[in-house]
Amino acid sequence: MSGIVGYIGKSSAESILLDCLTHLDYRGYDSAGIAISNQEKIEIRKEIGRIEDLKTLLEMEPITGGNIGIGHTRWASHGSPTISNAHPLSDDQSQFFVVHNGIIENYRQLKNELITKGHVFCTDTDTEVIPHLLVQHDTGNFEETVRKVLPLLKGSFALAIMSKHQPDTIIGISQENPLIIGFGQNEAFLSSDISALLSYAKEIYPIKNGEIAILKANEIKVQTIEGESIKPEKRIIEWTEDDFSLQGYEHYMLKEIMEQPKAIKNTLEGRLTENGVNIPELEPFLKESFEYRKIDIVANGTSYHSGMIGKKVMETLLDIPVEVSISSEFRYEHGPLSEKNLVIVISQSGETADTLSALREAKQYGCKTIAITNKRRGNIARKADYTICTNAGPELAVPATKAYTTQITALYLLAIALTEKTKGHGLDRIPEMLKELHQLPEEVEKTLIMTQDAIDQFAQVTEDQDRLFLIGRGLDYVLALEGALKLQEVAYLHADAYAAGEMKHGTMALITPGVPVIALSTQKHLRDKTISNIKEIKARDAFVVGVTTIGDDDVSEIVDEVMYIPEVHPFLMPIIAAIPLQLLAYYAGTVRGYNVDRPRNLAKSLTVE
């Protein structure tokens, strides 16, 4: 959520900042703004709505040129989406200009202290305390003033700051919130995300906690907060502009659904061998003695659902209990933790604030930690003891699709590796799993073709509906939870998921004639029970669409419509069966005219708790 960009060089700062902000559009935001210096004065323009609205404002109220500037897209957390709350923000004397991602946890205390000293505030944000603190502690030296203020701030934050009295400089800070330096030709950039830098820089440096980046036209310095110089270890950007382009698709969500065979193949590549699993990133861990009494899987949203799948598979294969927790709950409500707990954290972005807090909590108790993420250089990857990168490529649509299926794939690899390591009771099931994992990308490709051909009929279940139910048993229940989440995010449908056997314990009261129900039946050993549950729902005249495997006539005979998918190993069915639900959500959203890539009120990278 929210995005920061900065530029210093010889080109027009306005055009570059607007272009970079456009590349951060996927992160989710409700206002945008820029501050530009011509080295004599700094001008701000900001607007609620989209970046296009900011561009329109700039046409009406142009900024006098400048080659230095900072920009921001804001996702409202403190204060509603208004022009006054939009960034950049300044103090009441217009001396310092700040854009900020994250949360200043002690801002109320700081604000009250500043008010007693005569400072006047005009926004509802936590960010506004920062420029006021800079004024209050101004030493006349920009860098020194920033160093005095930083220890006063509590929370997670990334900052880009400009000063009226030193308008040739941008200072960048990252504290548990990503901010990257991009190195161009005689120019420098700041960004929350690599995507904004692809057209301008090939080398980057993620600013670390406790570091300050000082950007000038002819010099880039990285120092500790104490002022000690650091030589930044530049890294080459791995992704290309093609990775971030639509490549002929109408929406990123559809592109990313269709990329799943390739994404899963990338997750398996170099880790799935002919006779087993080799995860190079975990080699030191797997060489250690395994004395863990419990595994905790911690994640949010879609990643939480992939963790639930991982739990069920690990408990089937291993002789050790596995618990899955929501990240925002784990920090405060976890059970006993010690060095005997293995904690697996899952995050697509590698920056999810709740998951990062849970990771820190686990490490405080001495737990060994493994991260599963798509960002090998994100905060979570840097803080975990070990990291499995899904290698799924950029996911720019807010609704997670290939992130979900590649996270599950990574969890399967980990489950197999741990089972082989510990000689778990599911060891004899691994050869069959390995065989089917080799075929998984091909089976996903086959499913996409089958589902695309039948999606029009399948999508009719949502036509003119504002609510529906999804039911399933075992792994299908977890799949129902993920399918419901996608329909909520993308089509704004009131979709509820239930364990099929629980319907008669209360929810059946909501089943009325014609109400749509998607019944998932992909687990053979649970099929008879699921069929009984479907019959109970049909007896109340619900309209039931079954999702089942090819050749399953028992389900097709009792439902109103059926969607067939290929049959694979039961553990892999949650990947295969996720595809029709993803496509259903996509088409349900587009038919209603919604922006499926940018659902209302949501953001891709959640860097606040």
Buried (B, 14 or more C-beta within 10 A) or exposed (E): BBBBBBBBBEBBBBEBBBBBBBBBBBBBBBBBBBBBBBEEEBBBBBBBBBBEBBBEBBEEEEBEEBBBBBBBBBBBBBBEBBBBBBBBBBBBEEBBBBBBBBBBBBBEEBBEBBEEEEBEBEBEBBBBBBBBBBBBBBEEEBBEBBBBBBEBBBBBBBBBBBBBEBBBBBBBBBBBBBBBBBBBEEBBBBBBBBBBBBEBBBBBBBBBBBBBBBBBBEEBBBBEBEEEEBEBEEBEBEEEEEBBEEEEBEBBBBBBBBBBBBBBBBBBEEBBEEEEBBBEBBEEBBEEEBEBEBBBBBBBBBBBBBBBBBBBBBBBBBEBEBBBBBBBEBBEEBEEBEEBBBBBBBBBBBBBBBBBBBBEBBBEBEBBBBBBBBBBBBBBBBBBBBBBBBBBBBBBBBBBBBBBBBBBBBBBBBBBBBBBBBEBEBBEBBEEBBEBBEBBBEBBBBBBEBBBEBBEEBBBBBEEBEEBBBBBBBBBBBBBBBBBBBBBBBBBBEBBBBBBBBBEEEBBEBBEEEBBBBBBBBBEEBBEBBBEBBEBBBEBEBBBBBBBBEEBEBBBEBBEBBBBBBBBBBBBBBBBBBBBBBBBBBBBBBEBEBBBBBBEEBBBBBBBB
